[in-house]
């Protein structure tokens, strides 16, 4: 009985240790094609050509944390001859690693919730599959959390920088309609992210998605 308990304890410890190493490799900013798109009721469909995805651990060496994502959209007209009304779209998500599977949860956007499997994760490259999709996503590393010598100080400094550039062109979702279209309102904000300086722009009813997760 004692031997069985010891073996179980070793298995749990090994699994947790692997998850920790994966989370350490994942933490940081990645950039590339993430498969994002949105549909506008009147203007048609628009595909993002690039995304920046940032993973922050809740604590040092943690296997879970918060994430930020910005998708860039080309101003080239789509098949209907319309330009994307948004140059950028912004999302927040939470993430965790469990038994080597990476889980993403987007508050307010359950259609984007995903698990990432069969991936390759190195210091410079992150590629893999969402859910049961046969199509592989492909991201390159921009910076890594665990390269920093003074984790606490640099993590706080970088978090403030990220806040500034994510506020620019922020897209806010309000109520979800019966046909899964959200009503969005683009905002232009100053660098300090102050809500008092928000300048509302035109509203659009859109539906978002990730081609790799479908």
N, C-alpha and C positions, 0 to 999 in steps of 0.2 A: 504493500500500500504506500509505504514511504517512497519507494522508487518511482511509482506511478505519479505521485504528487510532484516529485522532483522533475520528472520528464515534462509534465504539463507546465510547470513553472518555467522551465527552460524554453519551451515552445513559445509561451506568452512573451517572455523577455526577448527572444530572438525576433518575433514579429514586431514588437514595439520598437526595437532597435532599428530594424529595417525601415519602418515607417518614419522614424526620426531622421534617418539619413536621406530619405526621399524628400521629406519636408524641407530639409536644409538645402538640397539642390533646387527645389522648386521656388524657394523664397527669393524674391527679386522681381525685376521687370523683364518681360519678354515682348517681342514685337514680330509681327508677320501676319499671314492670312489665317483668320480665326473662323471664317465661314459666316460672318454676320450679314444680315440683310433686313430690310423692312419693306412693307407694302403700304402704300397710301391708297385710300379708296378712290381718289380721283386721278392721282398722278402716276400710278403704276408701281412697279417694283424697283428697288435700288439695292445694289450690292456694295458692301464695304470692301475697299481694296486693301485695307491694312488695319490692324488693331494693336493697341498697347495694353498688355495685361499685367497687373502688378499684384504680387502675393506678399502680404505682410504676416508674419507669425504673431500670435497674440503675446507670446513671451519667447524669450531666447530658447531655441531648440524645441519649440512647441510643434506639434503635428497638426495644428489648426490655426486659423486666423481669418483676416479680412482681406478683401481684394477690391481693386479698382480697374475698370476697363474703359478704354476710349476707342471707338470705331470711327475711322475716317471714310468719308464718302466723296467720290469724284463729282465734279460739276459738269461732266460730260453728259449730254442728254441720253435718257434711256430709250427703250424700244418704242415708247409712245411719244418721244420727242421732248420729254420733260426733264428738267434738272432737279436734283435732290434739293429739297428745301433746307436740309441740314448738312453742314460740312462735317460735324462731329456729333456723336451720341455717346452718352456717359452712363455707366452702370456701376453699382456697388454689388459685391457678392461676399459670401462666406465660403470657406473651404476647409476641408480636413482630409487627412490620409488615414485609411483604415485597411489593414491587411493588403497594403500596396496598391489599393484603389484610391484614386483622387476624386473626391466628391465636391461639386460646385452647387451652391444654392443662391439664387437671385431673389431677394425679397421683392415681392410685387410682380415678379415675372416668372411664375412657375414653369412656363413653356421653355425657359432657358436652363432649368435645372438639369444637371448632367453628372455622369460619372466618366472618368477618363481611365481607359484600360489599354493594355498592350502598348505601352509608351516607352520611348527611349529618352532619358533625361541625363544630360551631361552639363558641364559648366557653361557650354556655349550654345547648346541646341536642345530643343524640346519638341518632340513629335510623337503622335499617337492617335488614338481613336476615341470619339465620344460615343457613349452608349453602345448600340449595336451597329453603328454606321461602318460601311466598308471603306470610307474615304478618310485618309490621314490628314491631320492638320500639321502645320509646320511653323515653328517660331524660333527666333534667334534671341540670345541673351543680350540685354542692354546693360544691366548692372545686377550684381548679386549681393544679397544681404550679408552673407557670411564671409565676404571678403574683408569686411571692415574690422580694424583692430579694436576700436572702441565702439562696441555695438550700440550701447544705450544712447550715447551722444549723437552719433551719426544717423541712427535710425530716426530719432526725433527730428533732426535737421532735414533729412530727406522727406519725411512725412509731410512737413510743412511745405516743401517745394512741390510735392505732388498735389497737395490741396490747391495750390495756386493755379496749376495748369489744368486741373480737372474742372475747376469752376468755369473756365472759358468755354462757352458754347454748351453749357449744361442743358440736358433735356430732362424734363420732369414729367412723370406719368401721373395722371389723375385716375378717374374711374375707368374700369374695364367695362366695355359695352357687351351686349349679348353675343355679338359675333366676333369677340376677342380682339376688337380694335381698341387701343388706348388713345386717349386724347393727350397730346403732348404740347408743351409750350416751351419753345427755345428761350433761353435767357442769356444775356450778355452781362457779365459781371466784372468788377474791377479785380485786381490781382489779390486783394486781401480776402476775397470771397464774401464780402458783406452783402447780406440780403437786401439791405436798404438801397443798394446801388443797382438793383436788378432792372433791366430794361426789357419789358415783355415784347416778344415778336409774334408773328402770325402763328396760330394754332393749327395743328393737323391731326386728323384721326388716322393712326397707323397701327400696324401689327408687326411685331418683331419676331425674328427667328434666327436659328443657327443651322445652316445646311449640313454641317458635320454631325449635328446632334439629332437629326430627324430620321 
